[in-house]
């Protein structure tokens, strides 16, 4: 799955459609927060949801928020402060 790494982003975001495919049997958080997109618009996101991911053979747990509309997967600067497992 292609992911944009954005060192200026404060959160990591996945489209809801990806989470529904990967985590079919897990309930998703309903907590909502608003963040500013690159163009300054307010965007509503839900989460966070801790997920175990693997990057370059390193496995870590990272918190992701999800967005109901959209198709871009974004890893923000919080990725650079991982808790290794």
TAMOPE-V243477 format. One record per residue. N is the residue number from 1. PHI is phi in radians with two decimals (NA if undefined). PSI is psi in degrees with one decimal (none if undefined). Layout:
# TAMOPE-V243477
<<N/PHI/PSI> <N/PHI/PSI>>
This chain:
# TAMOPE-V243477
<<1/NA/122.7> <2/-1.21/138.7> <3/-2.37/136.3> <4/-1.54/126.9> <5/-1.68/118.5> <6/-2.13/103.0> <7/-1.20/-11.1> <8/-1.62/-10.4> <9/-1.47/139.9> <10/-1.59/-12.0> <11/-2.34/161.1> <12/-1.87/134.9> <13/-2.28/137.5> <14/-2.15/147.1> <15/-1.15/142.8> <16/-0.97/-36.8> <17/-1.04/-36.8> <18/-1.21/-45.0> <19/-1.10/-39.4> <20/-1.14/-30.8> <21/-1.33/-45.5> <22/-1.37/-37.8> <23/-2.01/55.9> <24/-0.97/-36.1> <25/-1.84/9.3> <26/-1.87/136.5> <27/-1.34/144.6> <28/-1.75/149.2> <29/-1.07/148.7> <30/-1.85/-5.7> <31/-1.10/134.2> <32/-2.06/144.9> <33/-2.49/158.6> <34/-1.93/138.5> <35/-2.30/160.4> <36/-1.59/133.2> <37/-1.42/176.4> <38/-0.99/-35.0> <39/-1.53/5.7> <40/1.61/-6.0> <41/-1.25/148.7> <42/-1.42/132.6> <43/-2.18/133.9> <44/-1.59/126.0> <45/-2.20/156.7> <46/-2.03/152.5> <47/2.31/-163.4> <48/-1.50/162.3> <49/-2.27/115.0> <50/-1.27/129.1> <51/-2.22/145.2> <52/-1.56/122.1> <53/-2.20/161.7> <54/-2.23/126.6> <55/-2.28/121.6> <56/0.89/48.1> <57/1.13/16.4> <58/-1.94/123.3> <59/-1.71/131.9> <60/-2.57/162.6> <61/-1.77/131.5> <62/-2.43/140.3> <63/-1.51/129.2> <64/-2.08/146.6> <65/-1.80/163.4> <66/-2.30/153.2> <67/-2.15/137.1> <68/-1.28/-32.2> <69/-2.01/153.5> <70/2.00/169.2> <71/-2.44/2.4> <72/-1.62/132.1> <73/-1.70/128.1> <74/-2.26/128.5> <75/-1.92/118.4> <76/-1.59/-172.4> <77/-1.14/-19.2> <78/-1.13/-17.9> <79/-1.07/-29.7> <80/-1.41/3.8> <81/-2.17/53.2> <82/-1.33/156.4> <83/-1.76/113.2> <84/-1.31/146.8> <85/-2.04/none>>
